[in-house]
Amino acid sequence: MRKDHPRLSVRRQCSLLSLARSSLYYQPRGESAENLAFMAIIDRQFLETPWYGSRQMARHMQREGHKCGRHHVRRLMKR
């Protein structure tokens, strides 16, 4: 994929590669500082209680005073 190709436009190159042009310009973002802190807490707790699922881990986080829902915890546990 070359943006400065003399004969093929970016649109045509993406078409030939079956690639969406939007994915060509996509820049992935990293996790926020808050999420990294939550992941560290989840990791520490998971080492102590590996049987905790997302519901129990969310309750643990709330008992510790962190505002984090079950679906958010589940997404962070997957990462």
HTML snippet that shows the backbone in 3Dmol.js (N, CA, C, O; Angstrom):
<script src="https://3Dmol.org/build/3Dmol-min.js"></script>
<div id="view" style="width:600px;height:400px;position:relative"></div>
<script>
const pdb = `
ATOM      1  N   MET A   1       0.846  -1.180   0.000  1.00  0.00           N
ATOM      2  CA  MET A   1       0.000   0.000   0.000  1.00  0.00           C
ATOM      3  C   MET A   1       0.886   1.235   0.000  1.00  0.00           C
ATOM      4  O   MET A   1       1.645   1.472   0.940  1.00  0.00           O
ATOM      5  N   ARG A   2       0.779   2.015  -1.062  1.00  0.00           N
ATOM      6  CA  ARG A   2       1.553   3.256  -1.164  1.00  0.00           C
ATOM      7  C   ARG A   2       0.615   4.410  -1.463  1.00  0.00           C
ATOM      8  O   ARG A   2      -0.121   4.387  -2.450  1.00  0.00           O
ATOM      9  N   LYS A   3       0.648   5.414  -0.607  1.00  0.00           N
ATOM     10  CA  LYS A   3      -0.229   6.570  -0.801  1.00  0.00           C
ATOM     11  C   LYS A   3       0.205   7.424  -1.988  1.00  0.00           C
ATOM     12  O   LYS A   3      -0.616   8.130  -2.573  1.00  0.00           O
ATOM     13  N   ASP A   4       1.481   7.368  -2.348  1.00  0.00           N
ATOM     14  CA  ASP A   4       1.991   8.207  -3.438  1.00  0.00           C
ATOM     15  C   ASP A   4       2.245   7.406  -4.724  1.00  0.00           C
ATOM     16  O   ASP A   4       3.125   7.751  -5.512  1.00  0.00           O
ATOM     17  N   HIS A   5       1.474   6.348  -4.925  1.00  0.00           N
ATOM     18  CA  HIS A   5       1.645   5.534  -6.127  1.00  0.00           C
ATOM     19  C   HIS A   5       1.281   6.374  -7.348  1.00  0.00           C
ATOM     20  O   HIS A   5       0.263   7.066  -7.333  1.00  0.00           O
ATOM     21  N   PRO A   6       2.106   6.327  -8.422  1.00  0.00           N
ATOM     22  CA  PRO A   6       1.865   7.214  -9.572  1.00  0.00           C
ATOM     23  C   PRO A   6       0.606   6.878 -10.370  1.00  0.00           C
ATOM     24  O   PRO A   6       0.004   7.779 -10.954  1.00  0.00           O
ATOM     25  N   ARG A   7       0.189   5.609 -10.414  1.00  0.00           N
ATOM     26  CA  ARG A   7      -0.943   5.248 -11.275  1.00  0.00           C
ATOM     27  C   ARG A   7      -2.176   4.790 -10.515  1.00  0.00           C
ATOM     28  O   ARG A   7      -3.285   4.876 -11.042  1.00  0.00           O
ATOM     29  N   LEU A   8      -2.010   4.303  -9.280  1.00  0.00           N
ATOM     30  CA  LEU A   8      -3.164   3.791  -8.541  1.00  0.00           C
ATOM     31  C   LEU A   8      -3.519   4.713  -7.386  1.00  0.00           C
ATOM     32  O   LEU A   8      -2.676   5.052  -6.555  1.00  0.00           O
ATOM     33  N   SER A   9      -4.782   5.111  -7.352  1.00  0.00           N
ATOM     34  CA  SER A   9      -5.226   5.958  -6.249  1.00  0.00           C
ATOM     35  C   SER A   9      -5.344   5.113  -4.973  1.00  0.00           C
ATOM     36  O   SER A   9      -5.335   3.884  -5.027  1.00  0.00           O
ATOM     37  N   VAL A  10      -5.452   5.779  -3.857  1.00  0.00           N
ATOM     38  CA  VAL A  10      -5.609   5.086  -2.576  1.00  0.00           C
ATOM     39  C   VAL A  10      -6.902   4.271  -2.598  1.00  0.00           C
ATOM     40  O   VAL A  10      -6.943   3.145  -2.102  1.00  0.00           O
ATOM     41  N   ARG A  11      -7.947   4.845  -3.173  1.00  0.00           N
ATOM     42  CA  ARG A  11      -9.231   4.146  -3.262  1.00  0.00           C
ATOM     43  C   ARG A  11      -9.097   2.839  -4.047  1.00  0.00           C
ATOM     44  O   ARG A  11      -9.628   1.807  -3.638  1.00  0.00           O
ATOM     45  N   ARG A  12      -8.390   2.890  -5.166  1.00  0.00           N
ATOM     46  CA  ARG A  12      -8.229   1.698  -6.014  1.00  0.00           C
ATOM     47  C   ARG A  12      -7.356   0.653  -5.330  1.00  0.00           C
ATOM     48  O   ARG A  12      -7.648  -0.540  -5.414  1.00  0.00           O
ATOM     49  N   GLN A  13      -6.295   1.076  -4.658  1.00  0.00           N
ATOM     50  CA  GLN A  13      -5.432   0.142  -3.942  1.00  0.00           C
ATOM     51  C   GLN A  13      -6.206  -0.568  -2.838  1.00  0.00           C
ATOM     52  O   GLN A  13      -6.075  -1.779  -2.657  1.00  0.00           O
ATOM     53  N   CYS A  14      -7.012   0.189  -2.102  1.00  0.00           N
ATOM     54  CA  CYS A  14      -7.818  -0.426  -1.042  1.00  0.00           C
ATOM     55  C   CYS A  14      -8.833  -1.395  -1.629  1.00  0.00           C
ATOM     56  O   CYS A  14      -9.099  -2.454  -1.060  1.00  0.00           O
ATOM     57  N   SER A  15      -9.391  -1.023  -2.764  1.00  0.00           N
ATOM     58  CA  SER A  15     -10.349  -1.900  -3.429  1.00  0.00           C
ATOM     59  C   SER A  15      -9.698  -3.213  -3.848  1.00  0.00           C
ATOM     60  O   SER A  15     -10.282  -4.281  -3.663  1.00  0.00           O
ATOM     61  N   LEU A  16      -8.497  -3.142  -4.409  1.00  0.00           N
ATOM     62  CA  LEU A  16      -7.782  -4.348  -4.834  1.00  0.00           C
ATOM     63  C   LEU A  16      -7.403  -5.242  -3.660  1.00  0.00           C
ATOM     64  O   LEU A  16      -7.341  -6.464  -3.796  1.00  0.00           O
ATOM     65  N   LEU A  17      -7.150  -4.628  -2.502  1.00  0.00           N
ATOM     66  CA  LEU A  17      -6.769  -5.392  -1.308  1.00  0.00           C
ATOM     67  C   LEU A  17      -7.968  -5.797  -0.457  1.00  0.00           C
ATOM     68  O   LEU A  17      -7.812  -6.444   0.578  1.00  0.00           O
ATOM     69  N   SER A  18      -9.168  -5.412  -0.900  1.00  0.00           N
ATOM     70  CA  SER A  18     -10.399  -5.647  -0.124  1.00  0.00           C
ATOM     71  C   SER A  18     -10.258  -5.078   1.287  1.00  0.00           C
ATOM     72  O   SER A  18     -10.554  -5.744   2.280  1.00  0.00           O
ATOM     73  N   LEU A  19      -9.802  -3.841   1.346  1.00  0.00           N
ATOM     74  CA  LEU A  19      -9.531  -3.167   2.597  1.00  0.00           C
ATOM     75  C   LEU A  19     -10.346  -1.887   2.646  1.00  0.00           C
ATOM     76  O   LEU A  19     -10.372  -1.134   1.672  1.00  0.00           O
ATOM     77  N   ALA A  20     -11.005  -1.632   3.751  1.00  0.00           N
ATOM     78  CA  ALA A  20     -11.753  -0.393   3.893  1.00  0.00           C
ATOM     79  C   ALA A  20     -10.768   0.764   4.066  1.00  0.00           C
ATOM     80  O   ALA A  20      -9.781   0.645   4.792  1.00  0.00           O
ATOM     81  N   ARG A  21     -11.044   1.873   3.400  1.00  0.00           N
ATOM     82  CA  ARG A  21     -10.125   3.007   3.505  1.00  0.00           C
ATOM     83  C   ARG A  21     -10.043   3.537   4.925  1.00  0.00           C
ATOM     84  O   ARG A  21      -8.997   4.040   5.336  1.00  0.00           O
ATOM     85  N   SER A  22     -11.118   3.436   5.674  1.00  0.00           N
ATOM     86  CA  SER A  22     -11.097   3.936   7.049  1.00  0.00           C
ATOM     87  C   SER A  22     -10.104   3.159   7.913  1.00  0.00           C
ATOM     88  O   SER A  22      -9.506   3.726   8.827  1.00  0.00           O
ATOM     89  N   SER A  23      -9.924   1.864   7.629  1.00  0.00           N
ATOM     90  CA  SER A  23      -8.966   1.079   8.409  1.00  0.00           C
ATOM     91  C   SER A  23      -7.532   1.457   8.056  1.00  0.00           C
ATOM     92  O   SER A  23      -6.620   1.209   8.846  1.00  0.00           O
ATOM     93  N   LEU A  24      -7.320   2.041   6.904  1.00  0.00           N
ATOM     94  CA  LEU A  24      -5.999   2.505   6.509  1.00  0.00           C
ATOM     95  C   LEU A  24      -5.547   3.669   7.395  1.00  0.00           C
ATOM     96  O   LEU A  24      -4.366   3.783   7.721  1.00  0.00           O
ATOM     97  N   TYR A  25      -6.487   4.531   7.782  1.00  0.00           N
ATOM     98  CA  TYR A  25      -6.161   5.721   8.558  1.00  0.00           C
ATOM     99  C   TYR A  25      -6.336   5.521  10.060  1.00  0.00           C
ATOM    100  O   TYR A  25      -6.048   6.434  10.834  1.00  0.00           O
ATOM    101  N   TYR A  26      -6.795   4.367  10.483  1.00  0.00           N
ATOM    102  CA  TYR A  26      -7.078   4.123  11.903  1.00  0.00           C
ATOM    103  C   TYR A  26      -5.800   4.100  12.729  1.00  0.00           C
ATOM    104  O   TYR A  26      -4.838   3.422  12.367  1.00  0.00           O
ATOM    105  N   GLN A  27      -5.783   4.834  13.832  1.00  0.00           N
ATOM    106  CA  GLN A  27      -4.671   4.837  14.782  1.00  0.00           C
ATOM    107  C   GLN A  27      -5.199   4.308  16.114  1.00  0.00           C
ATOM    108  O   GLN A  27      -6.012   4.983  16.746  1.00  0.00           O
ATOM    109  N   PRO A  28      -4.771   3.130  16.563  1.00  0.00           N
ATOM    110  CA  PRO A  28      -5.288   2.580  17.816  1.00  0.00           C
ATOM    111  C   PRO A  28      -4.868   3.435  19.010  1.00  0.00           C
ATOM    112  O   PRO A  28      -3.765   3.980  19.049  1.00  0.00           O
ATOM    113  N   ARG A  29      -5.772   3.535  19.976  1.00  0.00           N
ATOM    114  CA  ARG A  29      -5.479   4.269  21.200  1.00  0.00           C
ATOM    115  C   ARG A  29      -5.201   3.274  22.305  1.00  0.00           C
ATOM    116  O   ARG A  29      -5.749   2.171  22.312  1.00  0.00           O
ATOM    117  N   GLY A  30      -4.366   3.654  23.222  1.00  0.00           N
ATOM    118  CA  GLY A  30      -4.063   2.803  24.365  1.00  0.00           C
ATOM    119  C   GLY A  30      -5.139   2.932  25.439  1.00  0.00           C
ATOM    120  O   GLY A  30      -6.079   3.716  25.306  1.00  0.00           O
ATOM    121  N   GLU A  31      -4.987   2.157  26.492  1.00  0.00           N
ATOM    122  CA  GLU A  31      -5.927   2.219  27.604  1.00  0.00           C
ATOM    123  C   GLU A  31      -5.682   3.483  28.424  1.00  0.00           C
ATOM    124  O   GLU A  31      -4.560   3.987  28.485  1.00  0.00           O
ATOM    125  N   SER A  32      -6.738   3.986  29.050  1.00  0.00           N
ATOM    126  CA  SER A  32      -6.609   5.171  29.893  1.00  0.00           C
ATOM    127  C   SER A  32      -5.892   4.804  31.187  1.00  0.00           C
ATOM    128  O   SER A  32      -5.761   3.630  31.533  1.00  0.00           O
ATOM    129  N   ALA A  33      -5.434   5.824  31.889  1.00  0.00           N
ATOM    130  CA  ALA A  33      -4.735   5.602  33.165  1.00  0.00           C
ATOM    131  C   ALA A  33      -5.675   4.962  34.181  1.00  0.00           C
ATOM    132  O   ALA A  33      -5.258   4.117  34.974  1.00  0.00           O
ATOM    133  N   GLU A  34      -6.943   5.367  34.155  1.00  0.00           N
ATOM    134  CA  GLU A  34      -7.930   4.793  35.079  1.00  0.00           C
ATOM    135  C   GLU A  34      -8.115   3.294  34.811  1.00  0.00           C
ATOM    136  O   GLU A  34      -8.152   2.493  35.745  1.00  0.00           O
ATOM    137  N   ASN A  35      -8.229   2.927  33.544  1.00  0.00           N
ATOM    138  CA  ASN A  35      -8.392   1.517  33.204  1.00  0.00           C
ATOM    139  C   ASN A  35      -7.156   0.700  33.571  1.00  0.00           C
ATOM    140  O   ASN A  35      -7.276  -0.442  34.013  1.00  0.00           O
ATOM    141  N   LEU A  36      -5.974   1.279  33.392  1.00  0.00           N
ATOM    142  CA  LEU A  36      -4.750   0.569  33.776  1.00  0.00           C
ATOM    143  C   LEU A  36      -4.705   0.347  35.280  1.00  0.00           C
ATOM    144  O   LEU A  36      -4.258  -0.703  35.744  1.00  0.00           O
ATOM    145  N   ALA A  37      -5.169   1.339  36.046  1.00  0.00           N
ATOM    146  CA  ALA A  37      -5.224   1.179  37.502  1.00  0.00           C
ATOM    147  C   ALA A  37      -6.223   0.086  37.874  1.00  0.00           C
ATOM    148  O   ALA A  37      -5.937  -0.745  38.736  1.00  0.00           O
ATOM    149  N   PHE A  38      -7.389   0.078  37.232  1.00  0.00           N
ATOM    150  CA  PHE A  38      -8.396  -0.963  37.485  1.00  0.00           C
ATOM    151  C   PHE A  38      -7.840  -2.342  37.139  1.00  0.00           C
ATOM    152  O   PHE A  38      -8.069  -3.304  37.872  1.00  0.00           O
ATOM    153  N   MET A  39      -7.113  -2.443  36.032  1.00  0.00           N
ATOM    154  CA  MET A  39      -6.555  -3.732  35.625  1.00  0.00           C
ATOM    155  C   MET A  39      -5.519  -4.226  36.625  1.00  0.00           C
ATOM    156  O   MET A  39      -5.410  -5.430  36.856  1.00  0.00           O
ATOM    157  N   ALA A  40      -4.765  -3.321  37.216  1.00  0.00           N
ATOM    158  CA  ALA A  40      -3.782  -3.721  38.227  1.00  0.00           C
ATOM    159  C   ALA A  40      -4.493  -4.261  39.465  1.00  0.00           C
ATOM    160  O   ALA A  40      -4.058  -5.256  40.045  1.00  0.00           O
ATOM    161  N   ILE A  41      -5.582  -3.610  39.873  1.00  0.00           N
ATOM    162  CA  ILE A  41      -6.359  -4.075  41.027  1.00  0.00           C
ATOM    163  C   ILE A  41      -6.966  -5.436  40.734  1.00  0.00           C
ATOM    164  O   ILE A  41      -6.931  -6.335  41.575  1.00  0.00           O
ATOM    165  N   ILE A  42      -7.523  -5.586  39.538  1.00  0.00           N
ATOM    166  CA  ILE A  42      -8.135  -6.853  39.143  1.00  0.00           C
ATOM    167  C   ILE A  42      -7.081  -7.962  39.126  1.00  0.00           C
ATOM    168  O   ILE A  42      -7.350  -9.070  39.590  1.00  0.00           O
ATOM    169  N   ASP A  43      -5.903  -7.683  38.605  1.00  0.00           N
ATOM    170  CA  ASP A  43      -4.837  -8.690  38.558  1.00  0.00           C
ATOM    171  C   ASP A  43      -4.429  -9.134  39.961  1.00  0.00           C
ATOM    172  O   ASP A  43      -4.281 -10.328  40.223  1.00  0.00           O
ATOM    173  N   ARG A  44      -4.250  -8.165  40.859  1.00  0.00           N
ATOM    174  CA  ARG A  44      -3.860  -8.520  42.235  1.00  0.00           C
ATOM    175  C   ARG A  44      -4.919  -9.385  42.905  1.00  0.00           C
ATOM    176  O   ARG A  44      -4.598 -10.375  43.562  1.00  0.00           O
ATOM    177  N   GLN A  45      -6.180  -9.006  42.737  1.00  0.00           N
ATOM    178  CA  GLN A  45      -7.259  -9.762  43.369  1.00  0.00           C
ATOM    179  C   GLN A  45      -7.412 -11.132  42.722  1.00  0.00           C
ATOM    180  O   GLN A  45      -7.703 -12.112  43.408  1.00  0.00           O
ATOM    181  N   PHE A  46      -7.219 -11.210  41.405  1.00  0.00           N
ATOM    182  CA  PHE A  46      -7.383 -12.480  40.708  1.00  0.00           C
ATOM    183  C   PHE A  46      -6.326 -13.491  41.132  1.00  0.00           C
ATOM    184  O   PHE A  46      -6.585 -14.695  41.125  1.00  0.00           O
ATOM    185  N   LEU A  47      -5.134 -13.015  41.501  1.00  0.00           N
ATOM    186  CA  LEU A  47      -4.102 -13.932  41.997  1.00  0.00           C
ATOM    187  C   LEU A  47      -4.520 -14.547  43.337  1.00  0.00           C
ATOM    188  O   LEU A  47      -4.178 -15.693  43.629  1.00  0.00           O
ATOM    189  N   GLU A  48      -5.257 -13.786  44.146  1.00  0.00           N
ATOM    190  CA  GLU A  48      -5.736 -14.307  45.431  1.00  0.00           C
ATOM    191  C   GLU A  48      -6.967 -15.181  45.265  1.00  0.00           C
ATOM    192  O   GLU A  48      -7.095 -16.212  45.926  1.00  0.00           O
ATOM    193  N   THR A  49      -7.863 -14.779  44.396  1.00  0.00           N
ATOM    194  CA  THR A  49      -9.132 -15.494  44.213  1.00  0.00           C
ATOM    195  C   THR A  49      -9.382 -15.741  42.728  1.00  0.00           C
ATOM    196  O   THR A  49     -10.155 -15.014  42.105  1.00  0.00           O
ATOM    197  N   PRO A  50      -8.738 -16.758  42.153  1.00  0.00           N
ATOM    198  CA  PRO A  50      -8.872 -16.992  40.712  1.00  0.00           C
ATOM    199  C   PRO A  50     -10.264 -17.457  40.276  1.00  0.00           C
ATOM    200  O   PRO A  50     -10.546 -17.497  39.078  1.00  0.00           O
ATOM    201  N   TRP A  51     -11.124 -17.801  41.206  1.00  0.00           N
ATOM    202  CA  TRP A  51     -12.460 -18.248  40.844  1.00  0.00           C
ATOM    203  C   TRP A  51     -13.428 -17.079  40.681  1.00  0.00           C
ATOM    204  O   TRP A  51     -14.570 -17.284  40.268  1.00  0.00           O
ATOM    205  N   TYR A  52     -12.997 -15.861  40.997  1.00  0.00           N
ATOM    206  CA  TYR A  52     -13.871 -14.694  40.845  1.00  0.00           C
ATOM    207  C   TYR A  52     -14.173 -14.454  39.375  1.00  0.00           C
ATOM    208  O   TYR A  52     -13.271 -14.393  38.539  1.00  0.00           O
ATOM    209  N   GLY A  53     -15.438 -14.320  39.083  1.00  0.00           N
ATOM    210  CA  GLY A  53     -15.864 -13.923  37.750  1.00  0.00           C
ATOM    211  C   GLY A  53     -16.058 -12.418  37.715  1.00  0.00           C
ATOM    212  O   GLY A  53     -15.645 -11.709  38.633  1.00  0.00           O
ATOM    213  N   SER A  54     -16.688 -11.934  36.655  1.00  0.00           N
ATOM    214  CA  SER A  54     -16.847 -10.487  36.514  1.00  0.00           C
ATOM    215  C   SER A  54     -17.797  -9.918  37.568  1.00  0.00           C
ATOM    216  O   SER A  54     -17.592  -8.796  38.032  1.00  0.00           O
ATOM    217  N   ARG A  55     -18.826 -10.663  37.952  1.00  0.00           N
ATOM    218  CA  ARG A  55     -19.773 -10.157  38.950  1.00  0.00           C
ATOM    219  C   ARG A  55     -19.121 -10.021  40.320  1.00  0.00           C
ATOM    220  O   ARG A  55     -19.260  -8.990  40.978  1.00  0.00           O
ATOM    221  N   GLN A  56     -18.412 -11.054  40.750  1.00  0.00           N
ATOM    222  CA  GLN A  56     -17.761 -10.994  42.050  1.00  0.00           C
ATOM    223  C   GLN A  56     -16.637  -9.964  42.039  1.00  0.00           C
ATOM    224  O   GLN A  56     -16.421  -9.273  43.034  1.00  0.00           O
ATOM    225  N   MET A  57     -15.933  -9.858  40.943  1.00  0.00           N
ATOM    226  CA  MET A  57     -14.851  -8.887  40.856  1.00  0.00           C
ATOM    227  C   MET A  57     -15.405  -7.471  40.888  1.00  0.00           C
ATOM    228  O   MET A  57     -14.800  -6.590  41.499  1.00  0.00           O
ATOM    229  N   ALA A  58     -16.534  -7.236  40.249  1.00  0.00           N
ATOM    230  CA  ALA A  58     -17.166  -5.918  40.284  1.00  0.00           C
ATOM    231  C   ALA A  58     -17.595  -5.575  41.704  1.00  0.00           C
ATOM    232  O   ALA A  58     -17.429  -4.439  42.148  1.00  0.00           O
ATOM    233  N   ARG A  59     -18.150  -6.557  42.421  1.00  0.00           N
ATOM    234  CA  ARG A  59     -18.531  -6.308  43.822  1.00  0.00           C
ATOM    235  C   ARG A  59     -17.303  -6.001  44.666  1.00  0.00           C
ATOM    236  O   ARG A  59     -17.347  -5.124  45.528  1.00  0.00           O
ATOM    237  N   HIS A  60     -16.207  -6.713  44.427  1.00  0.00           N
ATOM    238  CA  HIS A  60     -14.966  -6.453  45.140  1.00  0.00           C
ATOM    239  C   HIS A  60     -14.486  -5.021  44.870  1.00  0.00           C
ATOM    240  O   HIS A  60     -14.075  -4.312  45.789  1.00  0.00           O
ATOM    241  N   MET A  61     -14.542  -4.614  43.623  1.00  0.00           N
ATOM    242  CA  MET A  61     -14.119  -3.258  43.257  1.00  0.00           C
ATOM    243  C   MET A  61     -14.987  -2.205  43.947  1.00  0.00           C
ATOM    244  O   MET A  61     -14.480  -1.180  44.403  1.00  0.00           O
ATOM    245  N   GLN A  62     -16.298  -2.461  44.023  1.00  0.00           N
ATOM    246  CA  GLN A  62     -17.192  -1.507  44.676  1.00  0.00           C
ATOM    247  C   GLN A  62     -16.942  -1.459  46.181  1.00  0.00           C
ATOM    248  O   GLN A  62     -17.029  -0.393  46.791  1.00  0.00           O
ATOM    249  N   ARG A  63     -16.630  -2.613  46.785  1.00  0.00           N
ATOM    250  CA  ARG A  63     -16.312  -2.621  48.215  1.00  0.00           C
ATOM    251  C   ARG A  63     -15.039  -1.832  48.494  1.00  0.00           C
ATOM    252  O   ARG A  63     -14.895  -1.228  49.557  1.00  0.00           O
ATOM    253  N   GLU A  64     -14.116  -1.842  47.532  1.00  0.00           N
ATOM    254  CA  GLU A  64     -12.864  -1.098  47.675  1.00  0.00           C
ATOM    255  C   GLU A  64     -13.051   0.393  47.385  1.00  0.00           C
ATOM    256  O   GLU A  64     -12.126   1.185  47.567  1.00  0.00           O
ATOM    257  N   GLY A  65     -14.246   0.768  46.935  1.00  0.00           N
ATOM    258  CA  GLY A  65     -14.544   2.178  46.686  1.00  0.00           C
ATOM    259  C   GLY A  65     -14.315   2.641  45.265  1.00  0.00           C
ATOM    260  O   GLY A  65     -14.249   3.844  45.013  1.00  0.00           O
ATOM    261  N   HIS A  66     -14.192   1.710  44.325  1.00  0.00           N
ATOM    262  CA  HIS A  66     -13.976   2.071  42.918  1.00  0.00           C
ATOM    263  C   HIS A  66     -15.310   2.002  42.185  1.00  0.00           C
ATOM    264  O   HIS A  66     -16.099   1.081  42.396  1.00  0.00           O
ATOM    265  N   LYS A  67     -15.548   2.969  41.335  1.00  0.00           N
ATOM    266  CA  LYS A  67     -16.787   3.012  40.560  1.00  0.00           C
ATOM    267  C   LYS A  67     -16.560   2.282  39.244  1.00  0.00           C
ATOM    268  O   LYS A  67     -16.036   2.848  38.284  1.00  0.00           O
ATOM    269  N   CYS A  68     -16.960   1.028  39.218  1.00  0.00           N
ATOM    270  CA  CYS A  68     -16.703   0.192  38.054  1.00  0.00           C
ATOM    271  C   CYS A  68     -17.820  -0.848  37.965  1.00  0.00           C
ATOM    272  O   CYS A  68     -18.027  -1.609  38.910  1.00  0.00           O
ATOM    273  N   GLY A  69     -18.537  -0.889  36.848  1.00  0.00           N
ATOM    274  CA  GLY A  69     -19.628  -1.829  36.677  1.00  0.00           C
ATOM    275  C   GLY A  69     -19.161  -3.197  36.204  1.00  0.00           C
ATOM    276  O   GLY A  69     -17.992  -3.388  35.866  1.00  0.00           O
ATOM    277  N   ARG A  70     -20.089  -4.144  36.186  1.00  0.00           N
ATOM    278  CA  ARG A  70     -19.766  -5.528  35.828  1.00  0.00           C
ATOM    279  C   ARG A  70     -19.295  -5.653  34.391  1.00  0.00           C
ATOM    280  O   ARG A  70     -18.342  -6.384  34.121  1.00  0.00           O
ATOM    281  N   HIS A  71     -19.930  -4.965  33.474  1.00  0.00           N
ATOM    282  CA  HIS A  71     -19.546  -5.085  32.069  1.00  0.00           C
ATOM    283  C   HIS A  71     -18.169  -4.453  31.819  1.00  0.00           C
ATOM    284  O   HIS A  71     -17.392  -4.938  30.997  1.00  0.00           O
ATOM    285  N   HIS A  72     -17.887  -3.383  32.528  1.00  0.00           N
ATOM    286  CA  HIS A  72     -16.573  -2.755  32.419  1.00  0.00           C
ATOM    287  C   HIS A  72     -15.503  -3.709  32.957  1.00  0.00           C
ATOM    288  O   HIS A  72     -14.446  -3.870  32.346  1.00  0.00           O
ATOM    289  N   VAL A  73     -15.780  -4.338  34.097  1.00  0.00           N
ATOM    290  CA  VAL A  73     -14.842  -5.304  34.682  1.00  0.00           C
ATOM    291  C   VAL A  73     -14.645  -6.479  33.731  1.00  0.00           C
ATOM    292  O   VAL A  73     -13.522  -6.948  33.548  1.00  0.00           O
ATOM    293  N   ARG A  74     -15.725  -6.955  33.128  1.00  0.00           N
ATOM    294  CA  ARG A  74     -15.618  -8.080  32.199  1.00  0.00           C
ATOM    295  C   ARG A  74     -14.714  -7.742  31.023  1.00  0.00           C
ATOM    296  O   ARG A  74     -13.886  -8.560  30.622  1.00  0.00           O
ATOM    297  N   ARG A  75     -14.866  -6.535  30.463  1.00  0.00           N
ATOM    298  CA  ARG A  75     -14.036  -6.125  29.344  1.00  0.00           C
ATOM    299  C   ARG A  75     -12.565  -6.034  29.759  1.00  0.00           C
ATOM    300  O   ARG A  75     -11.677  -6.432  29.004  1.00  0.00           O
ATOM    301  N   LEU A  76     -12.316  -5.515  30.949  1.00  0.00           N
ATOM    302  CA  LEU A  76     -10.933  -5.396  31.422  1.00  0.00           C
ATOM    303  C   LEU A  76     -10.336  -6.770  31.738  1.00  0.00           C
ATOM    304  O   LEU A  76      -9.142  -6.986  31.530  1.00  0.00           O
ATOM    305  N   MET A  77     -11.143  -7.684  32.230  1.00  0.00           N
ATOM    306  CA  MET A  77     -10.648  -9.028  32.522  1.00  0.00           C
ATOM    307  C   MET A  77     -10.286  -9.768  31.233  1.00  0.00           C
ATOM    308  O   MET A  77      -9.351 -10.570  31.229  1.00  0.00           O
ATOM    309  N   LYS A  78     -10.995  -9.517  30.165  1.00  0.00           N
ATOM    310  CA  LYS A  78     -10.691 -10.155  28.883  1.00  0.00           C
ATOM    311  C   LYS A  78      -9.341  -9.692  28.354  1.00  0.00           C
ATOM    312  O   LYS A  78      -8.597 -10.467  27.752  1.00  0.00           O
ATOM    313  N   ARG A  79      -9.033  -8.417  28.586  1.00  0.00           N
ATOM    314  CA  ARG A  79      -7.758  -7.867  28.084  1.00  0.00           C
ATOM    315  C   ARG A  79      -6.643  -8.429  28.907  1.00  0.00           C
ATOM    316  O   ARG A  79      -5.478  -8.109  28.669  1.00  0.00           O
TER     317      ARG A  79
END
`;
const viewer = $3Dmol.createViewer("view");
viewer.addModel(pdb, "pdb");
viewer.setStyle({}, {cartoon: {color: "spectrum"}});
viewer.zoomTo();
viewer.render();
</script>
